[in-house]
Amino acid sequence: MRVRLIGCIAASLAMLLSDEARSETNRQFDLSCTGEKEILAPGVANSSAYSVALRLDLDAGKWCEGNCTKLHDIQQIDAATITLIDTNIDTPSRSFRSVARIDRTTGRYARMDRSGRPPAGNRSSFWTAQCQLQPFSGFPNPEVIF
């Protein structure tokens, strides 16, 4: 009986550690995303293929894009969504709204940028992509010159 109990505890502990290791592994990752970019402006509407590589470290709350020349703060992390960008500027001379989110259950990346003021009108860009999980390639260590 005691041996069986120890065996059950050991198996439970191994499963728990395995789950923790898996969740820790998925706290730092790259995403390879492909989809479409659409631009809408007065007299203009076009779409084109789009791809982006993202690196995320959820524990550090940081992310970067492409060559990773600049680290950004992740705006919000919850069970369903990672919000990379959430910016709103609304002044008499300038209007700009940008939101970028990743759906953690589907891998869908969606970004919207909207800017403009009358009389020029609004310009909107929409990016949608499906992302694939990749191993974390790390953040670069920029050379410090002073």
N, C-alpha and C positions, 0 to 999 in steps of 0.2 A: 504494500500500500504506500509506504513512504517513498520507495523508488519510483512508483508511478506518479506520485504527486510532484517529486523533484523533476521528473521527465516532463510533466505538463508545464511546470513553471519555466523550465529551460526553453521549451518550445515556444511558450508565450513571449518570453523575453527576446528570443531570436526574431520572432515576427515583429515585435515592437521596434527593435533596433533596425530591422530591415526597412520598416515603414519610415522611421526617422531618417535613415540614410537616404532613402528615395526622396523624401521631402527636402532634405538638405541639398541633394543633388539638383533639384529643380528650383532652388532659390537663386542660382546663378546659371544663366543659359543664354544662348544666342537664338535668334529667330531669323529664318530665311523666308521672306514674304514676297509673293508675286500676285499681281492683280492689275488694276486699272486706275489711271488718273484722269479726272474730268475737269475741264476748266470752263467756267461760264462767266461771261462778261458782256456788257452791251455790244451786240453785233458779233459776238464770238461764242462759239460752243465747239469744243473738240475733246476727244478722248484719246488716250494712248496707253500702251502697255507700261507697267510700273513694277519695279522690284526694289526691295530695300533689305539690307542686313542690319539687324538690331542686336545689341548686346545689353543684357539686363542683369543687375545684381539687386535682388529684392531686399536682402538684408542691409546693404549699404544705401538703398534707396536711390540708385544711380542707373543711368542708361546712356547709350550713345548710338550713333547711326553711321553706317558706311565705314569710312576709314577711322572713325572714332577720334576725331581731332578735338572734340569738346565733350566733356561729361555734362549731363543734365540731371536735375533732380526729378525723380518720379513724383508726380503730384499726388497720387492716391493708389493704394493697393487694397483690394478687398477680395472676397472669395470668388467673385465672378469676373471682375474687371481690373485691369491695370491701366490707370490713366497716366499717360506720359506727358501730355501737354494739356493745359487748361488756362488759356490766357484770354483776357477781355480788356480791351482798351477802348474807352468811349469818351472822347473829348470833342469840343466844338470843331477842331481842325482834323481830327483823325478818329476813324472807327476801325477796329480790328478785333476779330474773334478767331481763336484757333483752339481746336480740341482734337486730341489723338488718343484713342483707346484700343486696347487689345482685349478681346473676349477670351477669358481663360478656359472656357469649356469648349469653344469651337475653333479657337486659333484665328479668328477673324480680326484683322487690323482695319480700323477706320479712322480717317483724319479729315477734318474740314477746316479750311482757312477762308475767312470772309473779310474783305476790306472795302473801304470806299465811303464816299460822301457825295451827295448831289452837288453839282450837276453831273459829275463824271459817272456816277452810278456805282453799283457794287460789282466787285469781282470775287468770284467764289471758286475755290479749288477743292475737289473731293478725291481722296485716295481710298480705295478699298482693296484689300489683299487677303489672301489666305496664307497663314504662317506655319512653318514647320519647325519643330523644336530641334536645335542643334547643340552640341557640347559647347560650353562656355569657353571662348577664346581669350578672355581676360581683357582688361583695360590697359591701354598703353601707359608707359611711364614717361611723361614728357621730360625732356632735359631742362633742368632748372638753371637759368643763367645768372641769377642774382638772388 
